[in-house]
């Protein structure tokens, strides 16, 4: 049965990776395309390449970045059921939010799905819910709350510096420099996104392989990272334009200078959070908040607050959907199979 469940995990992981790439690529390319720093086709290809490179680098850089997460000691079948349920929840929620154009966090729905699945699995095992809740779930929750505020505040303040530096310069020169900088941040943000996605999904796969009794599961990770890089890259090639249209056109009115501020803020915080602080930072939350922060620091009102409230609503719903979805699917499968 463990072998069948492992195949089910692999089968749901492939479309989950594709949709994750489709979901995350607008975070790096929406503003550069909006400000005409890059064409849509070039931006999507550039993002796909650097996302794939980031996934490939996730393994040699090390899964120790997520060493704070210790999965509960369920039996093999329950562990695989929880992993499958979490991935299925991620896939379903990302599809729903993509078609609604909402930039939600794959990281948080994945962790919430694992939490919900683990709590449901506790009913069918000797592992207590107190033991599960004692794991550091608070860390991603605090990041979910704090990271948008940090991104907004950083971008808002950086506009003052950018405007001061550009004062007295020719407008065309400033716009040209801003577009070049945005083009560079497409690669940087995509690389950081790929690093984080690679770490998350390789960790999930490692848990599944270990539960299935695969001998030396870490030996499978290099080949798995190549497959993940190709699938996520393929998702990125599609551009994620439903979300990109919201971020680039329906959220704020933004010029090249402020576009540069938003994209550099996103890439900077992404690397600080993921590499220096080892935190599960969400690219979606960071990018959208940086766009709002830089776009709102203007003399005239630019933020579409109706759209902003919709996005915040989906952000708040994401962990709730993750916990409930992971718990429901786990309880259903465990009742039938265990």
C-alpha positions in Angstrom: 0.0 0.0 0.0 2.9 2.4 0.7 4.1 2.0 -2.8 0.7 2.9 -4.2 0.4 5.9 -1.9 3.9 7.1 -3.0 2.8 6.9 -6.6 -0.3 8.9 -5.7 2.0 11.5 -4.1 4.2 11.7 -7.2 1.1 11.9 -9.4 -0.4 14.9 -7.6 3.0 16.6 -7.1 3.6 17.1 -10.8 0.5 19.3 -11.5 1.1 21.0 -8.2 4.6 22.0 -9.3 3.3 23.2 -12.7 0.6 25.4 -11.1 3.0 26.6 -8.5 5.2 27.9 -11.3 2.2 29.4 -13.1 1.2 31.0 -9.8 4.5 32.5 -8.8 5.9 33.8 -12.1 3.7 37.0 -12.1 5.4 38.1 -8.9 8.7 38.7 -10.8 7.4 39.8 -14.3 4.1 41.7 -13.8 5.7 45.1 -13.1 8.5 44.9 -15.7 6.0 44.0 -18.4 3.7 46.7 -17.2 6.4 49.4 -17.4 7.7 48.0 -20.7 11.1 47.0 -19.2 10.6 43.6 -21.0 8.1 42.1 -23.4 5.8 39.6 -22.0 7.4 36.7 -23.9 11.0 37.6 -23.0 10.0 38.1 -19.3 8.3 34.8 -19.0 11.2 32.9 -20.6 13.7 34.7 -18.4 11.7 33.9 -15.3 11.3 30.3 -16.3 15.0 29.8 -16.7 15.9 31.4 -13.4 13.1 29.7 -11.5 14.5 26.4 -12.8 18.0 27.3 -11.9 16.8 28.2 -8.4 15.1 24.8 -8.0 18.4 23.1 -9.1 20.4 25.1 -6.6 18.0 24.3 -3.7 19.5 20.9 -3.1 23.2 21.8 -3.0 22.5 25.0 -0.9 20.9 22.6 1.5 17.6 21.5 3.0 19.0 22.5 6.4 17.3 25.8 5.7 14.1 24.1 6.8 15.6 22.1 9.6 13.2 23.8 12.0 10.4 21.6 10.7 10.3 18.1 12.2 7.4 16.0 10.8 5.3 14.1 13.3 6.1 10.4 13.8 3.1 8.8 12.1 3.1 5.3 10.6 4.0 5.0 6.9 0.5 5.1 5.5 -0.7 8.0 7.5 2.4 10.1 6.7 1.9 9.5 3.0 -1.8 10.3 3.3 -1.0 13.6 5.0 1.5 14.5 2.3 -0.9 13.6 -0.4 -3.7 15.6 1.2 -1.5 18.7 1.6 -0.4 18.6 -2.0 -3.9 18.1 -3.2 -5.0 21.1 -1.1 -2.2 23.2 -2.6 -3.2 22.2 -6.1 -6.9 22.9 -5.6 -6.4 26.3 -3.9 -3.8 27.5 -6.3 -6.1 26.7 -9.3 -9.0 28.5 -7.7 -6.9 31.6 -6.8 -5.2 31.6 -10.2 -8.4 31.8 -12.1 -9.6 34.6 -9.8 -6.3 36.4 -10.3 -5.3 36.4 -6.7 -1.6 36.3 -5.7 -1.8 33.9 -2.8 1.0 32.0 -1.1 1.9 28.5 -2.0 4.1 28.3 1.1 1.4 29.0 3.5 -1.3 26.8 2.0 1.3 23.9 1.9 2.3 24.3 5.6 -1.4 24.8 6.6 -2.3 21.7 4.6 0.4 19.7 6.5 -0.8 21.0 9.8 -4.5 20.2 9.1 -3.5 16.8 7.7 -1.4 16.0 10.8 -4.1 17.0 13.2 -6.6 14.8 11.4 -4.1 11.9 11.3 -3.7 12.2 15.1 -7.2 10.8 15.4 -6.0 7.6 13.8 -2.6 7.3 15.6 -0.9 7.5 19.0 0.5 10.9 18.2 -1.2 13.6 20.2 -2.5 16.8 18.8 -0.5 18.7 21.5 2.7 17.2 20.1 1.8 18.4 16.6 0.8 21.9 17.8 4.1 22.1 19.6 6.0 22.2 16.3 7.0 25.7 15.1 3.9 26.5 13.1 4.0 30.0 14.7 7.0 31.0 12.6 5.3 30.9 9.2 2.1 32.4 10.7 4.1 35.4 12.0 5.8 35.7 8.7 2.4 35.7 7.0 1.4 38.6 9.2 4.7 40.6 9.2 6.2 40.2 5.8 3.5 42.2 3.9 4.0 45.0 6.3 7.7 44.9 6.0 7.5 44.9 2.2 5.0 47.7 2.1 7.0 49.9 4.5 10.3 49.2 2.8 9.0 50.0 -0.7 7.2 53.1 0.6 10.3 54.5 2.2 12.6 53.5 -0.7 10.5 55.7 -3.0 11.8 58.7 -1.1 15.4 57.7 -1.6 14.8 56.9 -5.3 13.0 60.2 -6.0 15.8 62.1 -4.2 18.5 60.4 -6.3 16.6 61.0 -9.5 15.9 64.7 -8.8 17.4 66.9 -11.5 18.0 64.0 -13.9 16.5 63.7 -17.3 13.2 61.8 -17.1 14.0 59.5 -20.0 17.4 58.6 -18.5 15.7 57.8 -15.2 13.1 55.6 -16.9 15.7 53.8 -18.9 17.8 53.0 -15.8 14.7 51.9 -13.9 13.7 49.5 -16.7 17.2 48.0 -16.9 17.1 47.5 -13.1 13.7 45.9 -13.4 15.0 43.5 -16.0 17.7 42.4 -13.7 15.3 41.8 -10.8 13.2 39.4 -12.9 16.1 37.0 -12.8 16.9 37.7 -9.1 13.4 37.3 -7.9 12.8 34.2 -10.0 16.0 32.7 -8.7 14.9 33.3 -5.2 11.5 31.9 -5.8 13.0 28.8 -7.4 15.2 28.3 -4.4 12.3 28.5 -2.0 10.0 26.3 -4.0 12.8 23.7 -4.5 13.4 23.6 -0.7 9.7 23.2 0.1 8.9 20.5 -2.4 12.1 18.5 -2.0 11.5 18.5 1.7 7.9 17.2 1.1 9.3 14.5 -1.3 11.9 13.5 1.2 9.3 13.0 3.9 7.2 10.9 1.5 10.2 8.8 0.3 11.2 8.1 3.9 7.7 7.1 4.9 7.5 4.7 1.9 10.6 2.9 3.1 12.7 3.8 0.1 16.3 3.0 0.9 18.5 6.1 1.0 15.7 8.5 0.0 18.2 11.5 -0.3 19.8 9.7 -3.2 16.7 10.3 -5.3 16.7 14.0 -4.7 19.1 15.1 -7.4 17.0 13.5 -10.1 13.8 14.8 -8.5 15.2 18.3 -8.5 15.8 18.2 -12.2 12.2 17.0 -12.8 10.9 19.7 -10.5 12.9 22.4 -12.2 11.5 21.4 -15.6 7.9 21.2 -14.4 8.0 24.5 -12.5 9.8 26.1 -15.5 7.1 24.9 -17.8 4.5 26.5 -15.5 6.5 29.8 -15.6 6.6 29.8 -19.4 2.8 30.3 -19.4 3.3 33.7 -17.7 0.5 33.5 -15.1 -1.2 36.4 -16.8 -4.4 36.3 -14.8 -2.5 37.2 -11.7 -0.1 39.4 -13.6 -2.9 41.5 -15.0 -4.1 42.2 -11.4 -0.7 43.0 -10.1 0.4 45.1 -13.0 -2.8 46.8 -14.2 -5.6 46.6 -11.6 -3.8 47.1 -8.3 -1.9 50.4 -8.7 -0.9 53.0 -11.3 2.9 52.8 -11.3 5.7 54.4 -13.2 9.1 52.9 -14.1 10.9 54.4 -11.1 8.4 53.1 -8.6 8.3 49.8 -10.5 12.0 49.5 -9.9 11.5 50.2 -6.2 8.9 47.5 -5.9 10.8 44.8 -7.8 14.1 45.5 -6.0 12.3 45.4 -2.7 10.8 42.0 -3.5 14.1 40.5 -4.6 16.0 41.9 -1.7 13.6 40.8 1.0 13.3 37.4 -0.7 17.0 36.7 -0.5 17.3 38.1 3.0 14.4 36.0 4.2 15.2 32.7 2.5 19.0 32.7 2.5 20.2 34.8 5.5 17.3 34.2 7.9 16.1 30.8 6.7 12.5 31.9 6.8 9.7 30.6 4.6 9.0 34.0 3.0 6.1 34.2 0.5 7.0 35.7 -2.8 3.4 36.5 -3.6 2.8 38.4 -0.4 6.1 40.2 -0.6 5.6 41.2 -4.3 2.0 42.4 -3.9 2.8 44.4 -0.8 5.9 46.0 -2.4 3.9 47.0 -5.4 1.2 48.7 -3.2 3.9 50.3 -1.0 5.8 51.9 -3.9 2.7 52.8 -5.9 0.9 54.5 -3.0 3.8 56.9 -2.3 2.7 59.4 -4.9 0.9 62.7 -4.9 -2.3 61.3 -6.3 -4.3 58.3 -5.2 -3.2 55.2 -7.2 -4.2 52.2 -5.1 -7.4 50.3 -6.1 -8.5 49.6 -2.6 -11.4 47.4 -3.7 -8.8 45.1 -5.4 -6.5 45.4 -2.4 -9.3 44.2 0.0 -10.0 41.2 -2.2 -6.3 40.2 -2.1 -6.1 40.6 1.7 -9.2 38.5 2.0 -7.7 35.7 0.0 -4.5 36.0 2.0 -6.4 35.6 5.2 -8.4 32.7 3.8 -5.3 30.8 2.6 -4.2 29.2 5.9 -7.8 28.5 6.8 -8.4 26.7 3.5 -5.1 24.8 3.9 -5.9 23.5 7.4 -9.5 22.5 6.6 -8.6 21.0 3.2 -5.7 19.0 4.5 -7.7 17.8 7.5 -10.7 16.8 5.4 -8.8 14.9 2.7 -6.7 13.2 5.3 -9.7 12.1 7.5 -11.5 10.8 4.4 -8.6 8.8 3.1 -7.5 7.5 6.5 -11.0 6.4 7.3 -11.0 4.3 4.1 -7.4 3.1 4.0 -6.1 2.8 7.6 
